[in-house]
């Protein structure tokens, strides 16, 4: 696996010039991007304060509506190699820093006969898989016995449960000596020391080329099905996925919709529920717990960006890869602050 701080980097001569001994960092935003920035910096000895305008429930954050899939190899089907490179590193960081919250059972990609062409294209574009026949599927996911003739198994992938892992990250920040102020507005130009802006779409005042990409989800509950890992189902319009949650719950989601409203249409709800039924008919009797959507911040090229302007650093544009990329991006920021290392594919100095 590739280490992002060993390639595509150089040592910058434009490091932040602060008085000797200055270790004060203000992070604006306690979502997945800001939480990982604060965690790694606090554990590295920086004096970290996080300001978050939402309450500690974080119900307004894009992270609240995320799938939490850590799937760098599946993402190779539709993303640039950078996403896989950073995603591989992030997987390692998740396992190192939050081992109890990170599930590493892999992921499955399945399709019905009518979507065979899309399935084979996915297999070509995302080669880090093992092909399973019907018996192999039954061995890893007994609930899917007889449902599909074959599957692509990505054994090295994982997932987390966003609404549980975000509080765990916040607890880790505090345990490392950092502070989090919820329901606290903080302007980037009014904070001392190093400021790391992780406001997502709220940062359009400073990053006007950001756009919102909607992700929709339905959470259902049933004790008739057991899944150990996310299952992606090929779909004529976009890939759909079913992700297991604790308490016999499952999140059914779609990757991205180019709209900035926060609702879920009847069409989307029907497609999401139909996808779950296509994975297993027992989902027809599941109880709907929640329907909702969130907006993920994205730049025009759908690539993440760390922008450095003096002592101000903006981390944004994680698109639909927030949980996959946030740890590696935080490590890049830490490497820059401690030794001036710049990743040429991600970081820009104004």
C-alpha positions as CSV (number, residue, x, y, z in Angstrom):
1,X,0.0,0.0,0.0
2,X,1.1,3.5,-0.8
3,X,1.9,6.0,1.9
4,X,0.8,9.5,0.9
5,X,3.6,11.2,2.8
6,X,6.2,9.2,0.8
7,X,5.3,10.2,-2.7
8,X,3.8,13.2,-4.4
9,X,5.3,15.4,-1.7
10,X,8.1,18.0,-1.3
11,X,9.3,20.0,1.6
12,X,7.9,23.5,1.3
13,X,9.9,26.7,1.9
14,X,6.6,28.5,2.6
15,X,5.7,27.0,5.9
16,X,3.6,29.0,8.3
17,X,5.8,31.6,10.0
18,X,4.7,31.8,13.6
19,X,6.5,32.9,16.8
20,X,8.7,30.1,18.2
21,X,6.7,27.8,20.5
22,X,3.3,28.7,19.0
23,X,1.2,25.5,19.0
24,X,-2.3,27.0,19.2
25,X,-4.8,25.7,16.6
26,X,-8.4,26.6,16.0
27,X,-10.5,24.2,14.0
28,X,-13.8,25.4,12.7
29,X,-16.2,22.6,12.2
30,X,-16.6,19.4,14.2
31,X,-17.8,17.2,11.4
32,X,-15.7,14.3,10.0
33,X,-13.1,16.5,8.4
34,X,-12.7,18.9,11.4
35,X,-12.8,16.1,14.0
36,X,-9.9,14.2,12.3
37,X,-7.9,17.4,12.0
38,X,-8.4,18.1,15.7
39,X,-7.7,14.5,16.8
40,X,-4.3,14.1,15.0
41,X,-3.1,17.6,15.9
42,X,-4.1,17.2,19.6
43,X,-2.4,13.9,19.8
44,X,0.7,15.5,18.2
45,X,0.8,18.0,21.1
46,X,-0.9,21.0,19.5
47,X,-3.2,23.1,21.7
48,X,-6.5,22.5,19.8
49,X,-9.8,24.2,20.2
50,X,-12.8,23.2,18.0
51,X,-15.7,25.5,17.3
52,X,-18.9,24.0,16.0
53,X,-22.1,26.0,15.3
54,X,-24.3,22.9,15.6
55,X,-25.2,21.2,18.9
56,X,-23.3,18.1,20.0
57,X,-25.9,15.9,18.2
58,X,-24.5,17.2,14.9
59,X,-27.8,16.6,13.2
60,X,-27.2,19.4,10.7
61,X,-23.8,18.1,9.6
62,X,-23.2,16.2,6.3
63,X,-21.5,13.6,8.5
64,X,-24.9,12.8,10.2
65,X,-26.3,11.5,6.8
66,X,-23.2,9.7,5.7
67,X,-22.8,6.0,4.9
68,X,-19.4,5.6,6.6
69,X,-18.0,3.2,4.0
70,X,-14.2,2.9,3.9
71,X,-14.0,1.5,0.4
72,X,-11.0,2.8,-1.5
73,X,-10.9,-0.1,-3.9
74,X,-14.5,0.1,-4.9
75,X,-14.1,3.8,-5.4
76,X,-11.5,3.1,-8.1
77,X,-14.5,2.3,-10.4
78,X,-15.5,5.9,-10.7
79,X,-12.8,8.0,-9.0
80,X,-9.3,9.3,-9.6
81,X,-6.3,7.3,-8.3
82,X,-5.8,9.9,-5.6
83,X,-9.0,8.8,-3.9
84,X,-7.7,5.2,-3.6
85,X,-4.2,6.4,-2.5
86,X,-5.6,8.6,0.3
87,X,-8.3,6.0,1.1
88,X,-5.8,3.3,1.7
89,X,-3.9,5.5,4.1
90,X,-7.1,6.5,5.8
91,X,-8.0,2.8,6.4
92,X,-4.8,2.4,8.3
93,X,-5.4,5.5,10.4
94,X,-9.0,4.4,11.2
95,X,-7.6,1.0,12.4
96,X,-4.8,2.7,14.4
97,X,-6.8,5.4,16.1
98,X,-10.3,4.0,16.5
99,X,-9.9,0.2,16.3
100,X,-13.1,-0.4,18.4
101,X,-15.2,1.6,16.0
102,X,-13.8,0.4,12.7
103,X,-15.4,-2.7,11.2
104,X,-13.1,-4.4,8.7
105,X,-15.2,-7.2,7.2
106,X,-14.8,-6.0,3.6
107,X,-17.6,-5.2,1.1
108,X,-19.6,-7.0,-1.6
109,X,-20.7,-5.9,-5.0
110,X,-23.7,-7.8,-6.5
111,X,-25.9,-7.4,-9.6
112,X,-28.9,-9.1,-11.2
113,X,-28.7,-10.6,-14.7
114,X,-30.0,-7.5,-16.4
115,X,-27.2,-5.4,-15.0
116,X,-24.4,-7.8,-16.0
117,X,-22.6,-5.4,-18.2
118,X,-22.4,-2.8,-15.5
119,X,-21.2,-5.5,-13.1
120,X,-18.3,-6.5,-15.4
121,X,-17.3,-2.9,-16.0
122,X,-17.1,-2.4,-12.2
123,X,-14.9,-5.5,-12.0
124,X,-12.5,-4.2,-14.6
125,X,-12.3,-0.7,-13.1
126,X,-11.9,-2.0,-9.5
127,X,-9.6,-5.0,-9.7
128,X,-8.7,-5.4,-6.0
129,X,-11.4,-8.0,-5.5
130,X,-12.0,-11.8,-5.3
131,X,-14.9,-13.3,-7.3
132,X,-17.3,-15.4,-5.3
133,X,-19.7,-17.9,-6.6
134,X,-23.0,-18.7,-4.9
135,X,-21.3,-20.9,-2.3
136,X,-18.8,-18.2,-1.6
137,X,-21.5,-15.6,-1.1
138,X,-23.3,-18.0,1.3
139,X,-20.0,-18.4,3.3
140,X,-19.5,-14.7,3.9
141,X,-23.2,-13.6,4.0
142,X,-25.5,-16.5,4.8
143,X,-28.6,-14.2,4.5
144,X,-27.8,-13.8,0.8
145,X,-27.9,-17.5,0.2
146,X,-29.6,-18.2,-3.2
147,X,-30.0,-14.4,-4.0
148,X,-27.1,-14.0,-6.4
149,X,-25.0,-16.3,-8.6
150,X,-21.8,-14.4,-8.0
151,X,-20.3,-11.3,-6.2
152,X,-17.2,-9.2,-6.1
153,X,-15.7,-9.4,-2.6
154,X,-13.3,-6.6,-1.5
155,X,-11.8,-8.2,1.7
156,X,-9.6,-5.2,2.7
157,X,-12.4,-2.6,2.9
158,X,-14.3,-1.5,6.0
159,X,-17.0,0.7,7.4
160,X,-17.9,2.8,10.4
161,X,-21.2,3.9,11.8
162,X,-21.1,7.7,11.5
163,X,-23.5,8.6,14.3
164,X,-21.4,6.5,16.7
165,X,-17.9,7.2,15.4
166,X,-18.2,11.0,15.4
167,X,-18.9,11.1,19.2
168,X,-15.9,8.7,19.6
169,X,-13.7,11.1,17.7
170,X,-14.9,14.0,19.8
171,X,-14.1,12.0,23.0
172,X,-10.6,11.3,21.6
173,X,-10.0,15.0,21.0
174,X,-10.9,15.8,24.6
175,X,-8.8,12.9,25.9
176,X,-5.8,14.2,24.0
177,X,-6.3,17.7,25.7
178,X,-8.3,19.4,23.0
179,X,-11.5,21.4,23.6
180,X,-14.8,21.4,21.7
181,X,-17.2,24.3,21.9
182,X,-20.6,23.4,20.4
183,X,-23.2,26.0,19.3
184,X,-20.2,28.3,18.9
185,X,-19.7,30.5,15.8
186,X,-16.1,31.4,15.0
187,X,-14.9,33.6,12.1
188,X,-11.6,32.4,10.6
189,X,-10.2,35.9,10.5
190,X,-10.8,36.5,14.1
191,X,-8.9,33.6,15.7
192,X,-5.3,33.6,16.8
193,X,-2.6,31.1,15.8
194,X,-3.3,28.5,13.2
195,X,-6.8,28.3,11.9
196,X,-8.1,25.2,10.0
197,X,-11.4,25.9,8.3
198,X,-13.5,22.7,7.9
199,X,-17.0,24.3,7.5
200,X,-18.0,22.3,4.4
201,X,-20.6,24.2,2.4
202,X,-20.7,27.0,4.9
203,X,-17.2,28.0,3.6
204,X,-18.6,29.2,0.3
205,X,-17.9,32.7,1.5
206,X,-14.2,31.9,1.1
207,X,-14.4,29.1,-1.5
208,X,-17.1,30.2,-4.0
209,X,-16.6,27.2,-6.3
210,X,-18.0,24.8,-3.8
211,X,-21.3,23.1,-4.6
212,X,-23.5,20.8,-2.7
213,X,-24.0,17.1,-3.8
214,X,-27.0,15.4,-2.2
215,X,-26.8,12.0,-0.6
216,X,-30.1,10.3,0.4
217,X,-30.7,7.6,2.8
218,X,-33.4,5.4,4.4
219,X,-32.8,3.6,7.6
220,X,-34.9,0.4,8.2
221,X,-35.0,-2.1,11.0
222,X,-35.6,-5.9,10.7
223,X,-34.4,-8.9,12.6
224,X,-35.0,-11.2,9.6
225,X,-31.7,-10.3,7.9
226,X,-28.1,-10.3,9.1
227,X,-25.3,-8.6,7.1
228,X,-21.7,-8.2,8.3
229,X,-20.6,-5.7,5.6
230,X,-21.9,-3.2,3.0
231,X,-23.5,-4.6,-0.1
232,X,-23.5,-2.5,-3.3
233,X,-26.1,-3.3,-5.9
234,X,-25.7,-2.3,-9.5
235,X,-28.4,0.1,-10.6
236,X,-29.3,1.6,-14.0
237,X,-28.8,5.2,-12.7
238,X,-26.4,5.0,-9.8
239,X,-24.9,2.4,-7.4
240,X,-27.0,1.8,-4.4
241,X,-25.8,0.3,-1.1
242,X,-27.1,-1.4,2.0
243,X,-25.0,-0.9,5.1
244,X,-25.5,-2.8,8.4
245,X,-26.0,-0.8,11.6
246,X,-26.2,-1.9,15.2
247,X,-29.6,-2.9,16.5
248,X,-30.9,-4.8,13.5
249,X,-30.8,-1.6,11.4
250,X,-29.7,-1.0,7.9
251,X,-28.9,2.1,6.0
252,X,-30.0,2.1,2.3
253,X,-28.3,4.9,0.4
254,X,-27.4,6.4,-3.0
255,X,-24.0,7.8,-3.8
256,X,-24.7,11.3,-5.2
257,X,-27.4,13.4,-6.7
258,X,-26.6,16.8,-8.3
259,X,-29.2,18.9,-6.4
260,X,-28.9,21.2,-3.4
261,X,-32.3,20.6,-1.8
262,X,-32.5,18.6,1.4
263,X,-35.5,16.5,0.7
264,X,-36.0,12.9,-0.5
265,X,-38.3,12.5,-3.6
266,X,-40.9,9.8,-3.9
267,X,-38.9,8.5,-6.9
268,X,-35.7,8.2,-4.8
269,X,-37.5,6.6,-1.9
270,X,-39.0,4.0,-4.2
271,X,-35.7,3.2,-5.8
272,X,-33.9,2.9,-2.5
273,X,-36.5,0.6,-1.1
274,X,-36.7,-1.4,-4.3
275,X,-33.0,-1.8,-4.1
276,X,-33.2,-3.2,-0.6
277,X,-36.0,-5.6,-1.7
278,X,-33.8,-6.7,-4.6
279,X,-31.0,-7.5,-2.2
280,X,-33.4,-9.5,0.0
281,X,-37.2,-9.7,-0.1
282,X,-37.4,-9.7,3.7
283,X,-36.7,-6.0,3.6
284,X,-40.3,-5.6,2.4
285,X,-41.4,-6.3,6.0
286,X,-38.8,-4.0,7.6
287,X,-39.8,-1.0,9.6
288,X,-38.8,2.4,8.2
289,X,-37.0,4.3,11.0
290,X,-35.9,7.4,9.2
291,X,-35.7,9.0,5.8
292,X,-33.3,12.0,5.1
293,X,-30.6,13.5,3.1
294,X,-27.4,15.6,3.5
295,X,-25.4,17.9,1.2
296,X,-21.7,17.0,0.8
297,X,-19.3,19.8,-0.3
298,X,-17.6,19.3,-3.6
299,X,-15.3,21.3,-5.9
300,X,-16.0,21.2,-9.7
301,X,-13.4,18.4,-10.1
302,X,-14.9,16.4,-7.2
303,X,-11.4,16.3,-5.6
304,X,-10.4,17.2,-2.1
305,X,-8.4,20.3,-1.5
306,X,-6.2,21.7,1.3
307,X,-5.7,25.4,0.7
308,X,-2.9,27.3,2.7
309,X,-2.9,31.0,3.0
310,X,-0.4,32.0,5.7
311,X,-1.7,30.7,9.0
312,X,-5.2,29.9,7.5
313,X,-5.7,26.4,6.2
314,X,-9.0,25.3,4.5
315,X,-9.8,21.6,4.2
316,X,-12.8,21.0,2.0
317,X,-14.3,19.4,-1.1
318,X,-14.4,15.8,0.3
319,X,-17.5,15.2,-1.9
320,X,-18.9,11.7,-1.1
321,X,-15.7,10.5,0.4
322,X,-15.7,12.3,3.7
323,X,-15.2,9.3,6.0
324,X,-12.8,7.7,3.5
325,X,-10.5,10.7,3.1
326,X,-10.7,12.7,6.4
327,X,-7.9,10.8,8.3
328,X,-5.4,11.0,5.4
329,X,-6.1,14.7,4.9
330,X,-5.6,15.4,8.6
331,X,-2.3,13.6,8.4
332,X,-1.2,15.8,5.4
333,X,-2.0,18.9,7.4
334,X,0.0,17.6,10.4
335,X,2.9,16.8,8.1
336,X,2.8,20.3,6.7
337,X,2.7,21.9,10.1
338,X,5.4,19.8,11.6
339,X,7.9,19.5,8.7
340,X,6.6,21.6,5.8
341,X,5.7,18.6,3.6
342,X,3.3,19.3,0.8
343,X,1.3,16.8,-1.2
344,X,1.2,18.2,-4.7
345,X,-2.1,16.6,-5.7
346,X,-4.0,17.9,-2.7
347,X,-2.4,21.0,-1.2
348,X,-2.3,24.5,-2.6
349,X,-0.4,27.5,-1.2
350,X,-1.8,30.9,-2.0
